[in-house]
Amino acid sequence: MASLHAGLSTGRLRIYTPALYDDGTPWKKEREQDRCQLLLKIQSHYKEALERLTGSDVVRRFLPSGVCVGLLDPVSNIIVNALLAATADKASAPVAVDGPDLGDTERHSLDGLVTFLTCFFPYLADWEAVRYLLLAEADPLVAARIVVEDRGTKCFRPDSAATNGALKLALRCATVAAKYPQLTDAWLSLCSSLDKAVPLLSAVQPNYHHNIFNNLHTLFKETAHVPYPPPTGRGLIGPWELATTRRTHTTKVPYQHSWSLRRVLLDAIHGFYLKALSRMPGGSRYHRSMLKAGHCYGPFDPVSNIILNTIWYEANFPPLTPQRELDFVGTWSLMRIEALSLYGLLSFLCTCHQDLSMHEAMRILIETDLNLPATKHYSSVMEEQEAFRAAAIAAWYPHRNPDAQAGFLSSCKKPEVLSLLSNGGQQQFSSQAVQQLATLLASGMTTQQQQPVSVSKRQFDDTMSEGSEWRRAHKRICKKVKDALRIYEKQNSGDNNCYQLYVVCGVNEYVSGPDNSEESIMKRDDTDDEFDNYYHHTHANFLVTRNVGSICSVPVLFFAELSNHGDDDQLLCCPVDIPPPGAEPVRCLFCEQAGIRIVHPANQEGFHGRMLEFEKMVRGEDFYDNGYYLEVYRNHRILRRSESIANWRQGGDEEECMYLGSNDFTIREDDGDESEDFEDD
């Protein structure tokens, strides 16, 4: 979260900085009241189902198997699941006709519905899911639609691969939580025949004709052998279309879920940085400046602002040490500049409009795709400069050097600058265009050569050693990425492309674990700390260029799953789309647990952290046999851990050592002899 910083918010300035952990969780009593209200709503659906099944003692006997989880309205879900149970075992009679005890079934239904939402959407706490379900009257797909609208997921498409994958994942986990996992296959097969099933279900009323049950029974038998809908296409669009018809009006959400909105905004900001990296010229000259001052706030669109702030900082605050050619950017450093940009954006808006709350500012950012000019919240040059100063203070704190950037952003809307940005379009900037921009942005300003920092010899040695260690670690990742890219190139040799690594822009080495079994301990190499947990895989994003003859393409984003113990048996490497604002998320349990933003393929189930792992999480199972030390994943634990990392504004400090050299320091004379040299392996 973010909170108003009292010490920095002087005069009209309203400066937002990271808050202590606060996910907006209501008091326990309020959460319990919400769950009780949802349970009462579920009970009312069972009462209606019992009334509609009057005259069918056989089906009524199976109501304890009719959990309120499925792809239709709650009552239809109950009836379908009871009919499926009756179809599977028509001779069984588990309960008396007069009064089946549905207490456990109702509670299991509540658990299943909550799990449906928390597995469909990232960053969704159980108590938030309960509130959305209350607004939807316990209708799972209507509730999902409300979340989509509340979060501003503008790119949501019911027929997309991302939505289809999320629906299958959520349905599977929901049926597991409701204690009837076998229902998943039946519902997915039934999707192709919903046009036949819905009219029959509507006809199920008190004392309905027995032929209706026979027709439904026949339909369920026929669809049991229908293959699942493909990952893409209209196979699973039917339930969403029906859910739309059940919503007679737009639902106003009476709660302020600022915590989850912040995470949605950070995902959007991450997409902007990936686009900015793809548009910058090759080489790592500008990586340091982007990670240091390439904020996404400014007078233009977010990607252009990142590029301008990066070039401006490089031109006016050049490094003391010549930059090494590195084909990666630090994952933690990238996450830090993304978080700082968000605090800058919030401070800008709330300084422009004094009556605006943080939550309202987040809403505006979501609606405008974080494009500050579209917000139109400043009326004068002086007010605009003051707002940029607030943004710079929030993003540069505690370095407290905001005035230079604020002055630059208030004066860079020159026709020449706009022309260069417009000519670039969405294409990659040439080195010549970047140099022209640097000349324009540096005009009228004096280059401010940074001064070396005075440190002790031990501090200097530690910093140089840390930098060398980070570079070696990233070079190992880059080698694995290049190996994966070569395999992908061989598999796709027919397209006559030559793939070249452009830059690695996100790494999570904590996939498939922790596994502290004896077998895994034997796989550790010399670089592993004996007290570190062992993980089997790494997920990585990287930009790649394709050379077709002499023509080099605009960089394309790739995803790869890499083995942490050297073998290539389970490698996955494929292109993925850079997500636009409001994109449908593709979930990975391990990357969410680590708090690292990695873009995963929407049409692939072949990476770890998807269906199997989410199902184990819902079951409460340990992923590996860790003996006395159990690592059981839970939704609330994932949210708490990932939030602490996403809110960690100081993250990336250690990675910055990669960009430092001997010219950045002076060793105090009273601290001994000159330092030894450190060379990369």
Residue, then its C-alpha position, 0 to 999 in steps of 0.5 A: m500500500a501507500s500512505l501520505h508522508a506527513g514529513l514530506s507533504t508540506g504546503r500543497l505537496r501530497i507525497y505518497t510513500p510505502a506504508l507498513y503492511d496494510d492490505g485493508t483487511p477488515w476486522k475479524k467480526e466484519r469478515e465473519q458477518d460477510r461469510c454468514q451473509l453469503l452462507l445465508k444466500i447459498q441456503s436460499h438457493y438450496k431452498e429454491a432448488l428443493e422446491r423446484l425438485t418437488g416430485s422427483d424424490v430420486v434427484r432430491r436424495f442426491l442434493p448433498s452432492g449438488v454443490c453450488v459450484g459450476l458455470l451456470d446460476p447457483v440454483s442450476n449449478i445445484i440441480v446439475n450437480a445433483l443430476l450428475a450424481a444421480t446419473a452416476d449412481k442412480a440406484s444409491a439412496p444416501v439420504a431420506v426424501d423428507g429432509p436432506d441435511l445440507g449443512d456440510t454441502e452449503r459450507h463446502s459450496l461456500d469454500g468452492l465459490v471463494t476458491f473459484l474467485t481466488c484461483f481465477f484472479p491474482y491478488l484476491a484475498d478470501w474476504e474480498a472474494v466473499r464480498y464480490l460473491l455477495l454482490a453477485e448473489a453467489d453466482p460465480l461467473v457474475a462475481a468474476r464479471i464484477v471483479v473484471e469491471d472493478r479492476g478495469t480489466k479492459c482487455f478481458r475476452p471470454d474467448s481468449a486463451a488466458t480466460n479459458g485457462a483461468l476458467k479451467l484452473a478456477l473450476r478445477c480448484a473450486t470443485v476440489a475445495a467443494k470436495y467433488p473434484q470429478l465435477t470439473d470434467a463433467w462441466l467442461s464437457l457440458c459447455s458444448s451443449l449448454d444451449k440444450a441444457v439451459p432450456l431443460l433446466s428452466a423447465v425443472q419446476p415443482n412436479y415437472h414432467h419426468n421426461i425432462f429428467n430423462n432428457l437431461h440424463t441422456l444429455f449428460k451421458e452424451t456429453a460425458h465423452v465430448p472432448y474439452p474445448p480447445p485453449t483458444g476459440r469459442g468453446l468456453i464462451g457460452p457460460w460467460e454469455l449466459a452470465t451477462t444475461r443474468r446481470t440486469h444492471t451495472t454493479k456498484v462496488p461499495y468497497q475500496h479494494s485499494w490493496s489489490l488495485r495497487r497490484v493491478l497498477l504495478d502489473a500495468i507499469h511492468g508492461f510499460y517498462l518491457k515496451a520501453l526496453s524493447r524500443m531502446p537501442g541494443g546494448s546496456r548503456y541506458h540500463r543503469s539510467m532506466l533503473k535509476a531514474g527512468h520513471c513512467y510519469g511525465p508529460f507524455d504516455p508512460v512508455s515515452n516518459i520512461i524513455l525520456n527520463t532515461i535519456w535525460y538522466e544519462a545525458n545529465f548525470p553520466p556514470l563515473t565508470p564506463q558501463r559494461e556490456l550486459d545483456f540483462v537488467g536486474t529483476w529487483s532493480l526493475m521492480r523497484i523503479e516500477a514501485l517508485s513510479l507508482y508512488g510518483l503517479l499517485s503523488f502527482l495526481c493528489t497534489c494536483h487535486q487536493d480533494l482526491s483520495m489515494h483510492e480515487a487516484m488509483r481509479i483515475l490511473i486505471e481508467t486512463d492507462l496511467n497517462l497523466p495528460a489524459t487526467k487533465h488535473y492541472s490548470s497552470v504551468m506552476e501547478e504542473q511543475e509543483a505536481f511533478r516536484a511531488a512525483a519526483i520527491a516520492a520517487w527519489y526519496p530518500h535521495r532528495n534530489p527532485d528539483a532537477q527532474a521536476g524542472f525538466l518534466s515541466s519544460c520538455k514538451k517541445p515540438e522537436v521532442l514530440s516529433l522524435l517520439s511520434n516518428g518512432g511510433q511503436q518501433q525501436f529507436s535508432s542510436q541516432a534518434v536517441q542521440q538527437l533526443a539526448t541533445l534536445l533534453a540536455s540543452g540549457m542544462t549543465t551536465q552534473q558530474q557525480q562525485p565519487v563516494s568516500v568509503s572504507k577499504r572493506q566497503f569498497d572490496d565488499t561492493m566490488s565483490e558483490g557486483s562481480e557475484w551478481r554479474r556471474a549469476h546473471k551470466r549463468i542465467c543468460k547462458k541458459v536462456k541462450d541455450a533455450l533459445r537455440i533449442y527453440e530456433k532448431q524446433n522452428s527452423g522452418d521460419n528461416n529466422c536467426y534469434q538473438l538475445y536482446v536483454v533478459c528482463g525478469v528472472n525467478e529462480y524459486v520455481s518448483g520448491p522448496d525441495n530439501s529432500e536428500e536427492s535434491i541436496m545432492k544436486r546442489d552445485d558449489t555456488d549454492d549455500e548449504f542453508d538455502n532451499y532448493y528449487h528445481h526450475t527458473h522462470a525468465n522473460f527476455l527480449v529477442t530479435r529475429n534476423v531475417g536475412s539482413i533485416c533485424s526485427v523489433p525485439v519480441l518478448f519470450f518466456a522460458e522455464l529453465s532447469n536449475h540442475g543443468d538438464d534440458d529435459q523440461l525446457l519450455c521456450c516460447p514467445v509471449d505478448i507484452p501485456p497491455p494495461g488491463a490485460e488478463p493475467v496468466r497465473c503462476l503460483f511460484c512467481e506470485q509467491a516470490g512476488i516477481r512479475i514474469v509474463h507467462p504463456a497463455n496457451q501453454e500448460g507446460f510450465h510448473g506453477r499451474m494446474l497441479e500446483f494450484e490444486k495441491m495448494v487447495r488440498g493443503e498438500d506439501f509439494y515435496d517431501n520435506g520431512y519435518y519442515l513442511e512448506v504448504y502454500r496458502n492464498h493468504r501467505i502468498l499475498r502477504r509474502s508477495e506484497s512485502i516484496a512488491n512494496w520493498r522500495q529499497g529492493g535492487d540496492e545489491e543489484e546496483c553493484m553490477y553497474l559500479g566500478s572503481n571510479d565510483f569510490t574513493i578509499r579513505e586514506d586512514d583505511g589502509d592500502e589500496s584495494e585488490d582488483f576484482e575480475d569477473d569469472 
